Amino acid sequence: MALGMALQDYLRILPRIKDTPGKNVWLTYDAEADVLYINFSKPSFAQDSELTDDDVIVRYADEEVIGYTVLHASQR
């Protein structure tokens, strides 16, 4: 993939990122597990979590969403 194409893919997500719960977003992709971690705080210690029907784990601290864990990320 050309660098310009990869950059355009990242730029498409910017409008969504600006609407996130926190002021910062950290993305980490684990290729071996095919999992994308999206965190709105560092460190990110969840007190609770729920698995959605589309294999996304929503992580909470108190009532606040602190991140998502996207399973099977490459298949989306």
C-alpha atoms as an extended CHARMM CRD file, in Angstrom:
* protein
*
        76  EXT
         1         1  MET       CA              0.0000000000        0.0000000000        0.0000000000  PROA      1               0.0000000000
         2         2  ALA       CA              1.3410000000        3.4090000000       -0.9110000000  PROA      2               0.0000000000
         3         3  LEU       CA              2.0990000000        5.7970000000        1.9260000000  PROA      3               0.0000000000
         4         4  GLY       CA             -0.4870000000        8.2770000000        0.6220000000  PROA      4               0.0000000000
         5         5  MET       CA             -3.2150000000        5.6260000000        0.6950000000  PROA      5               0.0000000000
         6         6  ALA       CA             -2.3570000000        4.5950000000        4.2530000000  PROA      6               0.0000000000
         7         7  LEU       CA             -2.3920000000        8.2270000000        5.3610000000  PROA      7               0.0000000000
         8         8  GLN       CA             -5.8160000000        8.7740000000        3.7880000000  PROA      8               0.0000000000
         9         9  ASP       CA             -7.1770000000        5.7850000000        5.7300000000  PROA      9               0.0000000000
        10        10  TYR       CA             -6.0080000000        7.3280000000        9.0060000000  PROA      10              0.0000000000
        11        11  LEU       CA             -7.3120000000       10.7640000000        8.1110000000  PROA      11              0.0000000000
        12        12  ARG       CA            -10.8060000000        9.3260000000        7.5710000000  PROA      12              0.0000000000
        13        13  ILE       CA            -11.0740000000        8.3920000000       11.2590000000  PROA      13              0.0000000000
        14        14  LEU       CA            -10.1790000000       11.8730000000       12.5410000000  PROA      14              0.0000000000
        15        15  PRO       CA            -13.7610000000       13.2000000000       12.6500000000  PROA      15              0.0000000000
        16        16  ARG       CA            -14.7130000000       10.2790000000       14.9160000000  PROA      16              0.0000000000
        17        17  ILE       CA            -11.6940000000       10.7010000000       17.1720000000  PROA      17              0.0000000000
        18        18  LYS       CA            -12.5010000000       14.3400000000       17.9290000000  PROA      18              0.0000000000
        19        19  ASP       CA            -15.8410000000       13.1970000000       19.3880000000  PROA      19              0.0000000000
        20        20  THR       CA            -14.2900000000       10.6590000000       21.7800000000  PROA      20              0.0000000000
        21        21  PRO       CA            -14.9760000000       10.8380000000       25.5360000000  PROA      21              0.0000000000
        22        22  GLY       CA            -11.4420000000       11.9140000000       26.3990000000  PROA      22              0.0000000000
        23        23  LYS       CA             -9.0720000000       14.4790000000       25.0160000000  PROA      23              0.0000000000
        24        24  ASN       CA             -6.5190000000       11.8170000000       24.0630000000  PROA      24              0.0000000000
        25        25  VAL       CA             -6.7740000000        8.5250000000       22.2080000000  PROA      25              0.0000000000
        26        26  TRP       CA             -4.2290000000        5.7200000000       22.1300000000  PROA      26              0.0000000000
        27        27  LEU       CA             -4.5160000000        2.9560000000       19.5430000000  PROA      27              0.0000000000
        28        28  THR       CA             -2.5910000000       -0.2890000000       19.7900000000  PROA      28              0.0000000000
        29        29  TYR       CA             -2.9400000000       -3.1880000000       17.3860000000  PROA      29              0.0000000000
        30        30  ASP       CA             -1.8120000000       -6.6950000000       18.3490000000  PROA      30              0.0000000000
        31        31  ALA       CA             -1.3650000000       -8.4910000000       15.0090000000  PROA      31              0.0000000000
        32        32  GLU       CA             -0.8270000000      -11.9070000000       16.5820000000  PROA      32              0.0000000000
        33        33  ALA       CA             -4.1310000000      -11.7400000000       18.4810000000  PROA      33              0.0000000000
        34        34  ASP       CA             -5.8350000000       -9.5780000000       15.7960000000  PROA      34              0.0000000000
        35        35  VAL       CA             -7.0550000000       -7.1910000000       18.4820000000  PROA      35              0.0000000000
        36        36  LEU       CA             -7.2640000000       -3.3970000000       18.3650000000  PROA      36              0.0000000000
        37        37  TYR       CA             -7.1040000000       -1.5780000000       21.6970000000  PROA      37              0.0000000000
        38        38  ILE       CA             -8.5940000000        1.9230000000       21.8430000000  PROA      38              0.0000000000
        39        39  ASN       CA             -7.9000000000        3.7600000000       25.1020000000  PROA      39              0.0000000000
        40        40  PHE       CA             -9.0740000000        7.1810000000       26.2350000000  PROA      40              0.0000000000
        41        41  SER       CA             -6.8230000000        7.3200000000       29.3120000000  PROA      41              0.0000000000
        42        42  LYS       CA             -3.4100000000        6.0280000000       30.3030000000  PROA      42              0.0000000000
        43        43  PRO       CA             -3.0730000000        4.0230000000       32.3740000000  PROA      43              0.0000000000
        44        44  SER       CA             -6.3690000000        2.4050000000       31.5840000000  PROA      44              0.0000000000
        45        45  PHE       CA             -7.7250000000        0.3060000000       34.4500000000  PROA      45              0.0000000000
        46        46  ALA       CA            -11.2590000000       -0.9300000000       33.8670000000  PROA      46              0.0000000000
        47        47  GLN       CA            -13.5400000000       -1.7010000000       36.7770000000  PROA      47              0.0000000000
        48        48  ASP       CA            -16.1460000000       -3.2940000000       34.5370000000  PROA      48              0.0000000000
        49        49  SER       CA            -16.6020000000       -4.3420000000       30.9180000000  PROA      49              0.0000000000
        50        50  GLU       CA            -19.1950000000       -5.7460000000       28.5830000000  PROA      50              0.0000000000
        51        51  LEU       CA            -18.9390000000       -7.7430000000       25.3680000000  PROA      51              0.0000000000
        52        52  THR       CA            -21.1980000000       -6.4770000000       22.5920000000  PROA      52              0.0000000000
        53        53  ASP       CA            -22.8450000000       -8.6580000000       19.9480000000  PROA      53              0.0000000000
        54        54  ASP       CA            -20.2430000000       -7.5390000000       17.3870000000  PROA      54              0.0000000000
        55        55  ASP       CA            -17.2240000000       -8.6890000000       19.4580000000  PROA      55              0.0000000000
        56        56  VAL       CA            -16.2480000000       -5.3350000000       20.9320000000  PROA      56              0.0000000000
        57        57  ILE       CA            -15.4400000000       -5.1400000000       24.6220000000  PROA      57              0.0000000000
        58        58  VAL       CA            -16.4990000000       -1.8240000000       26.1520000000  PROA      58              0.0000000000
        59        59  ARG       CA            -14.3860000000       -1.0110000000       29.2210000000  PROA      59              0.0000000000
        60        60  TYR       CA            -15.6010000000        1.2190000000       32.0610000000  PROA      60              0.0000000000
        61        61  ALA       CA            -14.1680000000        3.0120000000       35.0870000000  PROA      61              0.0000000000
        62        62  ASP       CA            -17.1680000000        3.8810000000       37.2310000000  PROA      62              0.0000000000
        63        63  GLU       CA            -19.7940000000        4.8740000000       34.6310000000  PROA      63              0.0000000000
        64        64  GLU       CA            -17.2870000000        6.3370000000       32.1530000000  PROA      64              0.0000000000
        65        65  VAL       CA            -16.1710000000        4.5210000000       28.9980000000  PROA      65              0.0000000000
        66        66  ILE       CA            -12.3780000000        4.3830000000       29.1330000000  PROA      66              0.0000000000
        67        67  GLY       CA            -11.7880000000        2.2520000000       26.0650000000  PROA      67              0.0000000000
        68        68  TYR       CA            -12.7430000000       -0.4230000000       23.6070000000  PROA      68              0.0000000000
        69        69  THR       CA            -11.1550000000       -3.7260000000       22.7000000000  PROA      69              0.0000000000
        70        70  VAL       CA            -12.0070000000       -4.7320000000       19.1360000000  PROA      70              0.0000000000
        71        71  LEU       CA            -11.7170000000       -8.4690000000       18.5500000000  PROA      71              0.0000000000
        72        72  HSD       CA            -11.0620000000       -9.8160000000       15.0150000000  PROA      72              0.0000000000
        73        73  ALA       CA            -10.0000000000       -6.2970000000       14.0150000000  PROA      73              0.0000000000
        74        74  SER       CA             -8.5910000000       -7.1770000000       10.5940000000  PROA      74              0.0000000000
        75        75  GLN       CA            -11.9320000000       -8.6360000000        9.5120000000  PROA      75              0.0000000000
        76        76  ARG       CA            -13.7910000000       -5.3220000000        9.8640000000  PROA      76              0.0000000000
